[in-house]
Amino acid sequence: EGIAYQVRDVLTAMETDAGVRLKELRVDGGASANNLLMQFQSDLLNVPVVRPRITETTALGAAYLAGLAVGYWDSKNDIAKQWQQDKRFAPRMKPAARRPLMIGWNKALARAKDWED
């Protein structure tokens, strides 16, 4: 759950700075295999969370760049067409349920500040 709360904090800050509202969150990496975490993330953000079929995108990205460099791919658009969705997690949590969770998270953060002198 801590991952989901931290992602929400970061995305909230990004939205505030950029003035742009997030429409969906595309995820990757090992944690994205956890359906419970992805659903909770969607619920906290109140936006869909979308997981690709291939979640280890660091290696995939390196392979795509190598293929682009040697001419296997003609353009970045050709690479983008390869992306495939595995699962989409839609928000299910009502605002009335989300609000106390965020209050609890912010209270925990406040208590953890200045833990060590």
Secondary structure as the mmCIF struct_conf table of DSSP 4:
data_model
#
loop_
_struct_conf.conf_type_id
_struct_conf.id
_struct_conf.beg_label_comp_id
_struct_conf.beg_label_asym_id
_struct_conf.beg_label_seq_id
_struct_conf.end_label_comp_id
_struct_conf.end_label_asym_id
_struct_conf.end_label_seq_id
HELX_RH_AL_P HELX_RH_AL_P1 GLY A 2 ALA A 18
TURN_TY1_P TURN_TY1_P1 GLY A 19 GLY A 19
STRN STRN1 LEU A 25 ARG A 26
BEND BEND1 GLY A 29 GLY A 29
HELX_RH_3T_P HELX_RH_3T_P1 GLY A 30 ALA A 33
HELX_RH_AL_P HELX_RH_AL_P2 ASN A 35 LEU A 45
TURN_TY1_P TURN_TY1_P2 ASN A 46 ASN A 46
BEND BEND2 VAL A 47 VAL A 47
STRN STRN2 VAL A 49 PRO A 52
BEND BEND3 ARG A 53 ARG A 53
HELX_RH_AL_P HELX_RH_AL_P3 THR A 57 ALA A 69
TURN_TY1_P TURN_TY1_P3 VAL A 70 GLY A 71
BEND BEND4 TYR A 72 ASP A 74
HELX_RH_AL_P HELX_RH_AL_P4 LYS A 76 ALA A 80
TURN_TY1_P TURN_TY1_P4 LYS A 81 GLN A 82
STRN STRN3 GLN A 85 PHE A 89
HELX_RH_AL_P HELX_RH_AL_P5 PRO A 95 ALA A 112
TURN_TY1_P TURN_TY1_P5 LYS A 113 ASP A 114
#
